[in-house]
Amino acid sequence: MARGAQGPRAGRRQSATSSGGRALEAWTAESPAPKLGLDIVAVASRFTRLEKRGSYYVGPCPLHPEA
């Protein structure tokens, strides 16, 4: 009855999390600077903001090709 109380997918979710946790631990142990991922996200969001403002595109205006 305990399995029904937890739901039919509880066992699968736990095994997927534990294997993912082991992979994350191995990557963290090999990684010299875990903070690097946060820096990449910051740079990507900076470029996204520039693109939304229209500052990312460099070249002739696509709406006025003759100008």
C-alpha positions as CSV (number, residue, x, y, z in Angstrom):
1,M,0.0,0.0,0.0
2,A,3.0,2.3,0.5
3,R,3.6,2.3,-3.2
4,G,0.1,3.6,-3.9
5,A,0.5,6.4,-1.4
6,Q,3.7,7.6,-3.0
7,G,2.4,7.3,-6.6
8,P,3.5,4.9,-9.4
9,R,6.3,7.1,-10.6
10,A,8.0,7.9,-7.3
11,G,10.6,5.1,-7.8
12,R,11.5,6.1,-11.3
13,R,11.9,9.8,-10.3
14,Q,14.2,8.8,-7.4
15,S,16.5,6.7,-9.6
16,A,16.7,9.4,-12.3
17,T,17.6,11.9,-9.6
18,S,20.3,9.7,-8.1
19,S,22.0,9.0,-11.4
20,G,21.9,12.7,-12.3
21,G,23.3,13.6,-8.9
22,R,26.2,11.3,-9.5
23,A,27.0,12.8,-12.8
24,L,26.8,16.3,-11.3
25,E,29.2,15.3,-8.5
26,A,31.7,13.9,-11.0
27,W,31.5,17.1,-13.1
28,T,31.9,19.3,-10.0
29,A,34.9,17.3,-8.9
30,E,36.6,17.6,-12.3
31,S,35.6,21.3,-12.8
32,P,38.3,23.8,-11.8
33,A,35.8,26.7,-11.5
34,P,32.2,25.9,-10.9
35,K,31.3,29.6,-11.1
36,L,32.1,29.6,-14.8
37,G,28.6,28.5,-15.7
38,L,27.1,31.6,-14.0
39,D,29.5,33.9,-15.9
40,I,28.3,32.4,-19.2
41,V,24.7,33.0,-18.2
42,A,25.5,36.6,-17.3
43,V,27.1,37.2,-20.7
44,A,24.3,35.5,-22.6
45,S,21.7,37.6,-20.8
46,R,23.7,40.8,-21.6
47,F,23.6,39.9,-25.3
48,T,19.9,39.2,-25.1
49,R,19.2,42.6,-23.6
50,L,21.3,44.3,-26.3
51,E,19.5,42.4,-29.0
52,K,16.1,43.4,-27.6
53,R,17.1,47.1,-27.7
54,G,18.3,46.8,-31.3
55,S,21.9,47.5,-30.5
56,Y,23.2,44.1,-31.5
57,Y,22.6,44.5,-35.3
58,V,25.3,46.2,-37.2
59,G,24.8,47.0,-40.8
60,P,22.4,48.7,-43.2
61,C,18.8,49.1,-42.2
62,P,16.8,46.1,-43.4
63,L,13.7,48.3,-43.8
64,H,15.4,50.8,-46.0
65,P,17.9,49.0,-48.2
66,E,18.5,52.0,-50.5
67,A,19.7,54.3,-47.6
